Amino acid sequence: MFRRPFGQISIKPHNVVPGLSSLSKEPPFQYVVCAHKITCSSKDHLWTDDLKHISCDETTSFVTAQNGILNESLLQQAFPQKSILSAICYTNVTLTGPRRAEENVGLHQNCFRVGAFTKDKTSIDRAQKLVGLGGPDFSFIESSVEVERWKKMTINACFNTTTSLFNANTHVITEDAHKSAIAMRLGQETVAVGKALGVKLDDSIVQDAFETVRKIPAFEPSMLHDRLTGHLLEVDNICGQVARIGQAMAVKVPNLLAISRELDSINNALRETRHKAKITGPHSTSIVSPEV
């Protein structure tokens, strides 16, 4: 595995298992780090149910390093007696060959930020210990985990969604007046929903995200990369959740609702064709620029 900020690193898995059920007889884990993509609806709770097969005890902490704003709450519902930690991961990794990955841009000085979702002392101590294990490129979130989570959700709303919809990299979005306007409105709606929930977010988050993306090399966010490789998109965790919460709170989210529908249609098409066609690279889209 090759990552520019850290040099060339080789990673050898300690153990590879066929499924989570095979971990029930292992010694209890200190940390269960959830870094997999969630392509099912958060209403289904399927992924947290699967985690119940893992061997754990009173010292086990669950860590979510995933996209989405409901993951911590779902983990707490599934494991009410466990420490729940939140990790905000800012990194862009592209598979460049068999068993090789490259991080070509960095969106944040500290690519992996960890904080305690459950606010008891034990959870805070375990979050700080995990940061210590990660070294200088990990950092502890001193302020609200919720604020940091929503900041990343805003970046995702601006760029993960639009790059996937238009089948284009980040600079295509920022340099096109129509596409950038859509991305800007998606970010603004996400901030509005967060603020309606009482999260202390600055209106400058969206503009700051645009300025950062313009300065760094163009890249393909994870949702676009999934589309190009024929994998299902994380629609619910990147924009669907926020759209539903906005609707429930009477916050106007027309752009989030529209792009969620468009991306869901792409997922439906992928489900129909993925077993028939082998997708080897970028492909054209029939989606045209919508008035959202």
N, C-alpha and C positions, 0 to 999 in steps of 0.2 A: 504494500500500500504506500502511495506517495502523496505527501501533503506538504505543500510549499512552506507554510508558516513553521513547520516543525522539522523540515528535512525529510529524508527518506526513512520510512519506518516499515518494518516487517512485523506482521501480527500473526501469531499462531494460536488458533482457538484451543483453549484447555480441553474442551469437550463439545461435541456436537451431538444433539439428541434428535430423534425423529418427531418428538412432540412434547408438549408440556406435561402430559400425563406421566411420562417416564421420569419426571423430576420429583415425584411424590415420595420416593424412597431415598433420595439424596439427603445428606446432612443439611440442616436449616441454613438458608442463605442470609447473609447480613443485609445485602441490598439486592432488590429485584428492580433492574432498570428497564423500563418499557420504552423502547426506541422504534418499535415497529409502526408502520403506517396503518391508520384506521380508515378503511374504506366502507365500513358499514355505518349505519346511522347510530348516533350516540343514544338514541332511544332504545336500541336493541340490547345494549349492555353485554354483547356476546364476548368481547375481548376481556372484560373483567371476570366473567364467569370462567374462562379458560385458565386464568391465573390462579384459581383456587386449587389447581392440581399441584402447585409448587410447594415444596416443603419449606415451612417457615415456623418461627417461634416468636417469643416476645421481643427478641432483638432485631427482627426483620423490619426493614424500611422499604417502602415502595416508592420508586422514583419514576415520574413521567417526563420523558424528554421529547414528547410528541407535539404535533400541531393541535390546536384546539383550546377551548377555554373551559371545558367541562370535565376534562380527564381527572383532575384532582378530586373533584366532587364524586365522580363515579368510583374512583378507587376508595375513597373514604366510605362510601355506601357499602362497597364489597368487603372492606377490611376495616371496620370501625375501631378496632383496638390497635391498629398499626400506625406508625409514623408515616405520613405522606409528604414526600419531598417533590418540589417542582424544579425542573431543569429547563432553562431557556437556551436552546442551541442555535447559534448563528454560524452556519457553515454551508458551503456549496460544494458538494462532492460529485464528481462525474466519473463513471466507470470508463476507463480508457483501454481496457483489455481484460482478458481473463484474470481474475483475482487481483486486479490493479485499479486503484481509484486515485483521483487527483483533485485536490482542493485548489481551484484556480483564483478564487477571490475570497476576501474576508469582509463580512459586513459589520463586524464588531470587534473591538479591541480584545475582549475576552469572549472566545467563541462558545464557552460552556459556562453558564451561570446557574448557580444552585441556591435555592432557598427553601425554607420550611413552609409548607401549606398549613399543616396543623401546628399551632403556635405554642405548644408546650415546650419546655426546656429540652426534653429528650430529643424531639424532632430537630430543634435548632442545633443541638450538639452533633447530631448525626449528619445534618447538612454540612456543617463546618468540617467534620471529619472527612466526608466525601470530597469536599473541595481540596483538603490537604492531600488526599490520595491522588488527585488529578494533577497537582503541581501548579506552576505559575500561570498556565493557560486557563485554569479554572478560577472562578471568583465566587464569593459568597454574596448573595443579594441582601444587603442591609435593609433596604426599603421594602415596600410591599411587593410580594411575589405577583400579586394580582396586576399591579401596574405594569411590571415587566412582561407578563403574559399578554396583556392587551396591546402593548407596544408592538410585540412581534406579530400579533394577529392583524394589526393595522398594516404592517409591511406585507404580510401574506395577502391581505385583501387587495392591496394595490397591484402587486406584481405576480404572485403565484396564479391568481385567477386570470388576469388579462393575457399574460404570456401564453397560458394554456389555451384560452379561447381563440386568440388570434394566431396561434402557432408561430410565435416570434419571440426573440430574446428581449432582454430588459431594455436595451437601448432603442429598439424599434418602438417600444411603448412610450418611452420618455421623449422621443424625437417626433412622434406623430401627434398632431394637435387633438384629433378625435380620440385616439386611443389613450393618450395621457389624461384627457378630461374624464374619461370613464374611470380610469385607475384612481384619479384624484377623488372623484365622488364616492367610489367604493371605500377608500380610506376614511373619508370624512364621515360616512354613514357608520362605519365601524367605531370610530371615536365617539360619535353621538350615542350609540348603544351603550358603550362602556361607561360614559358619563352618566347616562340615565340610571345605570346600576349603582352609581356612587363611586366609581373608580376615578381617581384623580389623574386625569389625562390632560395634557396640553394640546391645544388646537394645532400647535406647530409640528406635531409628530409627523403628519402627512408630508408637509413641505420638506422637513428634514430628511425623510426617507427618500424623496425624489432627488434631493441634492446629493445624498450619499450614492445612490444608484447611478447618477450621471457621472460621478467622479471615477468610479471603479470600472474595470473592463466589463463589457456585456457578458451576461451569463444566462443559462437556462435554469430557472428555479425547479424545484423538485416536481411540482405538478406538471409542468411542461415536459420534463424528462420522462415522467411516467407515461404521458400521452404518446410521446415519440417512440417509446419502447413497448407500447401496447398494454401497459398496466392500468388498473383501475385508479381513478383520481380520488384524492381525499376531499371530496366536495363538502361533505357535512362538517368536517373538522376545520376547514379553511374558510368557508363562507356560510354554509347552511345553518349552523348553530346560531351565529350572530343574527342572521336574517330572521329566524324564528323568534329569538328573544326580542328583537326590535319590534316585530309584529305584536307580540304579546304585551309590550310596554307602550304601544301606540307611537313608537318612533318611526318616522318615515324612512324606509329602506328599499325603495323601488329598484335601485341598481343591484343591491345584494340579492334581492329576490330574483331579478331577471337573470343575473349571471349564474345563480345557483341552478335555475332551470336549464340554461344552456349547457352547463357542465354536466348536469345529470343526463342530458340527452346524449352527450359524448360517452358517458359511462355506459348507458344502455346500448349504444352502438358497439362499444368495445366488448360488452358481455356477449353480444350476438355473433361477433366475428372473431374473437380471440382464439376460439378453438378451431377455426377454419383456416386462418391465414397466419403465416409467420411474418411478423413485422420486423424489419431489419434496420430501419432508420427513419428519418423524417418523411412525413407524408403530407399531402395537401389536405385541406379541410373544406367542407361544403358550408361551414358556418360563415356567414357574412357579417359585417359590422352591424350590430343591432343598435337600435335607438333605445339605449337604457338610461 
